[in-house]
């Protein structure tokens, strides 16, 4: 009796299948995605709106309007206040949104900041801040001590500083 040989795939065809599979996977990964690459710029504000159309939850505008009536008795005072506001808003745009959010946030909000160099320094990563919504009881008193100690440990006393202030005060 003769033994029947089992029919097996040759090694060559297995190698060919593995190579074709690897090439297919590589080609699929190398193909550029046809998805949108991100948001398109809208400098005119037509599609997304500009800073004058941005409002908070209560419908209040984030932008302070420039005084237009030059004959008003308080025009000079209002114009100076507006110019000061714009200068500060250019330095800290997030603070503008936080100030407007104060009207809509019901929980107490505490801001802790530490900076190592003067605030107008062009040093990258000059400091750090922490905004705490509904902080624990007497957290502000403990955080004041921590900030002072951390600031002295990091050398912030020479040129920098620390701040601890309530954005939205606790209800009595």
C-alpha positions in Angstrom: 0.0 0.0 0.0 1.2 3.4 -0.8 1.0 6.2 1.6 -1.0 9.1 0.4 0.8 12.3 0.9 -1.2 15.1 2.5 -1.5 18.0 0.3 -0.1 21.1 1.8 0.3 24.7 0.6 3.8 25.4 -0.4 5.8 27.7 1.7 6.2 30.1 -1.2 2.4 30.8 -1.4 2.3 31.5 2.3 5.1 34.0 2.1 3.4 35.6 -0.9 0.1 36.0 1.1 1.9 37.5 4.1 3.7 40.0 1.9 0.5 41.0 0.1 -1.3 41.4 3.4 1.5 43.6 4.9 1.6 45.7 1.7 -2.2 46.2 1.9 -2.0 47.3 5.5 0.9 49.7 4.7 -1.0 51.1 1.8 -4.1 51.7 3.8 -2.1 53.5 6.5 -0.2 55.6 4.0 -3.3 56.8 2.2 -4.2 60.4 3.2 -7.4 60.9 5.1 -10.2 62.6 3.2 -11.7 64.1 6.4 -11.8 67.8 7.0 -8.4 69.1 8.3 -9.9 71.4 10.9 -11.7 74.6 11.3 -11.4 77.2 8.6 -10.4 80.7 9.6 -13.1 83.3 9.6 -11.4 86.7 10.1 -14.6 88.6 9.1 -16.7 86.8 11.7 -19.5 86.2 9.2 -19.8 82.4 9.9 -18.8 82.4 13.6 -19.5 85.9 14.8 -17.0 88.3 16.1 -16.2 89.5 19.6 -19.2 91.9 19.7 -21.7 89.1 19.1 -20.3 86.8 21.9 -22.6 86.8 24.9 -22.8 84.9 28.1 -25.7 82.8 29.4 -27.5 85.9 30.6 -27.2 87.6 27.2 -24.6 90.1 28.3 -21.9 91.1 25.9 -18.3 90.2 26.6 -17.1 93.3 24.8 -17.2 96.7 26.4 -18.5 99.3 23.9 -16.4 102.3 23.1 -18.0 105.6 24.2 -19.2 107.4 21.1 -20.9 110.6 22.3 -18.0 113.1 22.5 -20.3 115.8 23.9 -21.2 113.8 27.0 -19.8 115.4 30.2 -18.2 112.1 31.3 -16.8 111.2 27.9 -13.1 111.7 29.0 -13.6 109.4 32.0 -15.4 106.8 30.0 -12.9 106.9 27.2 -10.0 106.5 29.7 -11.8 103.6 31.4 -12.4 102.0 28.0 -8.8 102.3 27.0 -7.6 100.9 30.3 -10.1 98.0 29.8 -8.8 97.2 26.3 -5.1 97.3 27.5 -5.9 94.9 30.4 -8.1 92.7 28.2 -5.2 92.4 25.7 -2.9 91.2 28.5 -5.4 88.8 30.1 -8.3 87.8 27.7 -9.4 85.0 30.0 -10.0 87.4 32.8 -12.6 89.3 30.7 -14.6 86.1 30.3 -14.2 85.3 33.9 -15.5 88.7 34.9 -18.5 88.3 32.7 -19.1 84.8 34.0 -19.3 86.1 37.6 -22.9 87.2 36.8 -23.9 83.7 35.9 -22.0 81.4 38.3 -23.9 80.5 41.4 -21.1 78.7 43.3 -18.1 80.5 44.9 -15.0 80.7 42.7 -11.5 81.2 44.1 -8.4 82.2 41.9 -4.9 81.2 43.1 -1.9 82.5 41.0 1.8 82.3 41.3 4.3 83.9 38.9 8.1 83.9 39.1 8.9 87.0 37.0 7.1 90.3 36.5 3.7 89.8 34.8 4.7 91.7 31.7 7.8 89.5 31.2 8.1 87.6 27.9 9.4 84.5 29.7 7.4 81.4 28.6 5.7 79.6 31.4 6.1 82.4 33.9 3.7 81.0 36.4 0.7 79.0 37.2 -2.9 79.6 38.2 -5.7 77.5 39.7 -9.4 78.3 39.5 -11.3 76.5 42.1 -15.1 76.3 41.9 -16.8 75.7 45.2 -13.6 75.4 47.3 -13.7 73.6 50.7 -14.4 75.6 53.9 -11.5 77.9 54.8 -9.5 76.7 51.8 -8.6 80.3 51.1 -6.9 80.8 54.4 -4.8 77.6 54.0 -4.0 78.4 50.3 -2.8 81.9 51.3 -0.1 80.2 53.4 0.7 77.6 50.8 1.1 80.2 48.1 3.4 82.3 50.3 5.6 79.3 51.1 5.7 78.0 47.5 6.5 81.4 46.2 9.5 81.8 48.5 10.7 78.2 47.7 10.6 78.9 44.0 12.2 82.4 44.3 9.1 84.3 43.3 9.7 86.9 46.0 12.5 88.6 44.1 10.6 89.4 40.9 7.3 87.6 40.9 4.5 87.2 43.4 1.3 85.4 44.4 -2.4 86.3 44.3 -5.4 84.8 46.0 -8.7 86.4 45.2 -12.4 85.5 45.0 -13.9 85.8 41.6 -17.3 85.0 42.9 -17.6 85.5 46.7 -19.0 83.0 49.0 -22.5 83.6 50.2 -22.6 84.5 53.8 
